[in-house]
């Protein structure tokens, strides 16, 4: 329960930061949210590996924070999508982890490629231009 309270606190901070519109701060809070979840595993090696693999992605998003802001990326919706992860951890949903993550991943996969690659140069997702 204490560890889950920490995760809920991270979610509240993520949502507050999203509401502020500060994209760079949001990316930092998002990373902290995920690190806190990885710490729940009780597996330091797993947490360290996930941090090493994911840190460059979050750094990249931070570098592109201005593009996200200019594209009016909906960080509030992004933060809200993180709720399903917390609800899963709290046992409040009757879904598996994949379903709980899908909302967040679908949002990112639709919105981020044009921001990162440009409107006309985004990669194809599910056979369609994103």
C-alpha positions as CSV (number, residue, x, y, z in Angstrom):
1,X,0.0,0.0,0.0
2,X,2.8,2.5,0.8
3,X,4.5,1.9,-2.5
4,X,1.2,2.3,-4.4
5,X,0.6,5.5,-2.5
6,X,3.9,6.7,-4.0
7,X,2.7,5.8,-7.5
8,X,-0.6,7.6,-7.0
9,X,1.4,10.7,-5.8
10,X,3.5,10.5,-9.0
11,X,0.3,10.3,-11.1
12,X,-1.2,13.4,-9.3
13,X,2.1,15.3,-10.0
14,X,2.1,14.1,-13.6
15,X,-1.5,15.4,-14.0
16,X,-0.7,18.8,-12.4
17,X,2.3,19.2,-14.6
18,X,0.3,18.3,-17.7
19,X,-2.3,21.0,-16.7
20,X,0.5,23.5,-16.5
21,X,1.4,23.0,-20.2
22,X,5.1,22.7,-19.5
23,X,6.1,19.9,-21.9
24,X,9.7,19.6,-20.8
25,X,8.7,19.3,-17.1
26,X,6.0,16.8,-18.1
27,X,8.5,14.5,-19.8
28,X,10.6,14.6,-16.6
29,X,7.6,13.8,-14.4
30,X,6.5,11.0,-16.9
31,X,9.9,9.4,-16.6
32,X,9.8,9.6,-12.8
33,X,6.3,8.0,-12.8
34,X,7.6,5.0,-14.8
35,X,10.8,4.7,-12.7
36,X,8.6,4.5,-9.6
37,X,6.6,1.7,-11.1
38,X,9.7,-0.2,-12.1
39,X,10.9,0.1,-8.6
40,X,7.8,-1.8,-7.5
41,X,9.2,-4.9,-9.2
42,X,11.7,-5.4,-6.4
43,X,14.2,-6.3,-9.2
44,X,17.0,-3.7,-9.2
45,X,18.5,-5.2,-12.4
46,X,15.2,-5.0,-14.2
47,X,14.7,-1.4,-13.1
48,X,18.2,-0.4,-14.1
49,X,17.8,-2.0,-17.5
50,X,14.5,-0.3,-18.1
51,X,16.0,3.0,-17.1
52,X,18.9,2.5,-19.5
53,X,16.6,1.5,-22.4
54,X,14.0,4.2,-21.7
55,X,16.1,7.2,-20.7
56,X,17.1,8.1,-24.3
57,X,13.5,8.1,-25.3
58,X,12.5,10.5,-22.6
59,X,15.6,12.7,-23.3
60,X,14.6,12.7,-27.0
61,X,11.1,13.8,-26.1
62,X,12.5,16.5,-23.8
63,X,14.7,17.8,-26.7
64,X,11.6,18.0,-28.9
65,X,9.4,19.6,-26.2
66,X,9.0,22.7,-28.3
67,X,7.7,20.6,-31.2
68,X,5.2,18.9,-28.9
69,X,4.0,22.3,-27.6
70,X,3.7,23.8,-31.1
71,X,1.7,20.8,-32.3
72,X,-0.6,21.2,-29.3
73,X,0.1,17.7,-28.1
74,X,-2.5,16.9,-25.5
75,X,-0.4,16.2,-22.4
76,X,-3.6,16.3,-20.3
77,X,-5.0,13.3,-22.3
78,X,-1.5,11.6,-22.1
79,X,-1.5,12.0,-18.3
80,X,-5.1,10.8,-18.0
81,X,-4.1,7.7,-20.0
82,X,-1.6,6.9,-17.2
83,X,-4.5,6.4,-14.8
84,X,-5.3,3.0,-16.3
85,X,-1.8,1.8,-15.3
86,X,-2.4,2.9,-11.7
87,X,-5.8,1.4,-11.7
88,X,-4.3,-1.9,-12.9
89,X,-1.7,-1.8,-10.1
90,X,-4.4,-1.1,-7.6
91,X,-6.5,-4.0,-8.9
92,X,-9.4,-1.7,-9.8
93,X,-9.8,-2.9,-13.3
94,X,-10.7,-6.3,-14.8
95,X,-8.1,-6.0,-17.6
96,X,-4.7,-7.4,-18.1
97,X,-1.6,-5.2,-18.2
98,X,-1.6,-5.1,-22.0
99,X,-5.1,-3.6,-22.2
100,X,-4.2,-1.0,-19.5
101,X,-1.1,0.1,-21.5
102,X,-2.9,0.1,-24.8
103,X,-4.7,3.4,-24.3
104,X,-1.5,5.2,-23.6
105,X,0.4,3.5,-26.4
106,X,-2.4,4.1,-28.9
107,X,-2.4,7.8,-28.0
108,X,1.3,8.1,-28.4
109,X,1.5,6.1,-31.7
110,X,-1.2,8.3,-33.3
111,X,0.1,11.7,-32.1
112,X,3.8,11.5,-31.9
113,X,5.1,10.4,-35.3
114,X,4.1,13.6,-37.1
115,X,5.7,15.6,-34.3
116,X,8.9,13.7,-34.5
117,X,9.2,13.0,-38.2
118,X,7.2,15.8,-39.7
119,X,3.6,15.8,-40.9
120,X,4.3,14.2,-44.3
121,X,7.3,12.0,-43.4
122,X,5.9,10.0,-40.5
123,X,6.3,6.2,-40.5
124,X,3.5,3.9,-41.5
125,X,1.5,2.4,-38.6
126,X,-0.7,-0.6,-39.3
127,X,-0.1,-0.1,-43.0
128,X,-1.3,3.6,-43.0
129,X,0.6,6.8,-43.0
130,X,0.5,8.2,-39.5
